[in-house]
Amino acid sequence: MVDDIEKEYSKLCKKYKLPKFKELDEEFEISSLENTNFLLSNILRKVGEKIEFYANLINDLLQPDTSSLSSMHEIRFFADKEKNNIYDLFKRLMKVHRNAIVLALEHDGKNQAKFLNDFLIEWLNIKKQLLVYVGKMKDSWDKETTMEENLGYFG
């Protein structure tokens, strides 16, 4: 199946001057697609799924549900300036996510290809920022805290 996807992608690559298959596959796991029908639309959906995952992660961080101990814990380790930067990143993710949805609905191969070309470059920048913030979220769990002090939870 991977060979079929790569072969079909190669045709589209020649037609639209798309990024290399390996680059997109490493970032968005497009080789896991199950068929080659509407390949560009399916790739956009894969890209959209990844964007949505990180947008939801950031959304939960910036607007923690009081029932989410993890988000309430993690947000306490970010300064206001970082929160503003994270919000700007969230807006970028939401903008490209909504754009990918529109393009998938329109089925315009030329516009879908342009999006993939432009977005791969942007994604690499977004990914660097995500690594910083997600790393800080991860590191927050190494800090000594108690529920009462940091979460305001008194059972």
Secondary structure, 3 states (H helix, E strand, C coil): CHHHHHHHHHHHHHHHCCCCHHHHHHHHCHHHCCCCCCHHHHHHHHHHHHHHHHHHHHHHHHCCCCCCHHHHHHHCCCCHHHHHHHHHHHHHHHHHHHHHHHHHHHCCHHHHHHHHHHHHHHHHHHHHHHHHHHHHHHHHHHCCCCHHHHHCCCC
